[in-house]
Amino acid sequence: MALPLAAASAEEDVKAAEHAWLAGITTNNFPQLEKVLADDLYYLHSTGVADTKKSYIESMSSGRQKYAKGHINNLKIRVYGNTAVINGDANFEFVTAGKPGKARLLYTHVFVKNAKGWQLVTHQSLKAPE
């Protein structure tokens, strides 16, 4: 009985980290992003542009990238010990280099649990078919 409860707890913790990422990018909460993003983050956008943790946060703090709204439609979370894989479906409104846009993205996140908690180590997204 303890194993399913532990798995459910880990899944809820990963889900909370996922929502912390979303809240961080949509409110420019950089201290929150510093906590939830791993130092060795690899962030591959749907445009093919890749970011590190430093360049990702810098793009938002400089105003080059702004996420106005984000809404997660669906999440599938699988936990494997100290690693979790999320397959997500979300809608975003954003401004990139002064140009507004909207997109429905399908994405994969990989989180790893370490001394700092669950941290995002990999993001990869693509635009959902219309």
C-alpha positions in Angstrom: 0.0 0.0 0.0 2.9 2.4 0.7 4.3 2.1 -2.8 1.2 3.5 -4.6 1.0 6.3 -2.1 4.6 7.2 -2.6 4.2 7.2 -6.4 1.1 9.3 -6.1 3.0 11.8 -3.9 5.9 12.0 -6.3 3.5 12.6 -9.2 1.8 15.4 -7.3 5.2 16.9 -6.5 6.2 16.8 -10.2 2.9 18.3 -11.1 3.5 21.1 -8.6 7.0 21.7 -10.2 5.4 21.8 -13.6 2.9 24.4 -12.5 5.7 26.4 -10.8 7.4 26.5 -14.2 4.3 27.8 -15.9 3.6 30.4 -13.3 7.2 31.5 -13.4 7.2 32.1 -17.1 3.8 33.8 -17.2 4.5 36.2 -14.3 8.3 36.7 -14.9 9.0 35.2 -11.5 12.7 34.8 -12.0 13.5 33.6 -8.4 10.9 30.8 -9.0 12.4 29.9 -12.3 15.9 29.9 -10.8 14.6 27.2 -8.4 12.6 25.0 -10.8 15.1 25.1 -13.7 18.2 22.9 -13.5 21.5 24.6 -14.0 22.2 22.3 -17.0 18.7 22.9 -18.6 18.4 22.2 -22.3 15.3 24.1 -23.6 14.4 23.4 -27.2 11.6 25.7 -28.4 9.1 24.8 -31.1 11.0 27.2 -33.4 14.1 25.1 -33.2 15.9 27.7 -31.0 17.7 26.1 -28.1 18.3 27.8 -24.7 20.3 27.2 -21.6 18.9 28.2 -18.2 20.9 31.4 -18.4 19.8 32.3 -21.9 16.2 31.3 -21.3 15.8 33.5 -18.2 17.8 36.3 -19.9 15.4 36.3 -22.9 12.5 36.9 -20.5 14.2 39.4 -18.2 15.3 41.4 -21.2 11.8 41.5 -22.6 12.8 39.7 -25.9 10.4 36.9 -24.8 7.2 37.4 -22.9 4.7 34.8 -22.1 1.4 36.6 -21.5 -0.8 33.6 -20.8 -0.4 29.9 -20.6 -2.9 27.2 -20.0 -2.2 23.5 -19.7 -4.9 21.4 -21.3 -3.5 17.9 -20.6 -0.6 16.3 -18.7 0.6 12.8 -18.6 3.1 12.3 -15.8 5.3 9.2 -15.4 7.7 9.0 -12.5 10.8 6.6 -12.6 12.5 7.0 -9.2 14.2 10.4 -9.2 13.2 11.2 -12.9 9.9 12.2 -14.3 8.7 12.5 -17.8 5.8 14.8 -18.7 3.9 14.9 -22.0 1.9 18.1 -22.1 -0.6 20.0 -24.3 -0.8 23.7 -23.6 -2.0 27.0 -25.2 0.3 30.0 -25.0 0.0 33.7 -25.8 3.4 35.4 -26.1 5.4 38.2 -27.5 8.7 37.4 -29.2 10.9 40.3 -30.3 7.9 42.6 -30.1 5.7 40.4 -32.3 2.6 38.9 -30.6 1.7 35.3 -31.2 -0.5 32.4 -30.0 0.3 28.7 -30.2 -1.0 25.3 -29.0 2.1 23.3 -28.2 2.7 19.7 -27.5 5.8 19.2 -25.3 7.9 16.9 -23.3 9.5 17.8 -20.0 12.0 15.8 -18.1 12.3 16.6 -14.4 15.0 15.2 -12.0 14.7 15.2 -8.2 17.9 16.4 -6.5 18.8 18.3 -3.3 16.9 21.4 -4.7 13.7 19.4 -5.4 12.2 18.5 -8.7 13.9 20.5 -11.5 13.3 20.8 -15.2 16.3 19.5 -17.1 14.8 19.2 -20.6 12.1 20.9 -22.6 11.1 20.1 -26.2 8.0 21.4 -27.9 6.3 21.5 -31.3 3.3 23.3 -32.6 0.2 21.1 -32.5 -1.4 20.4 -35.9 -4.4 22.7 -36.6 
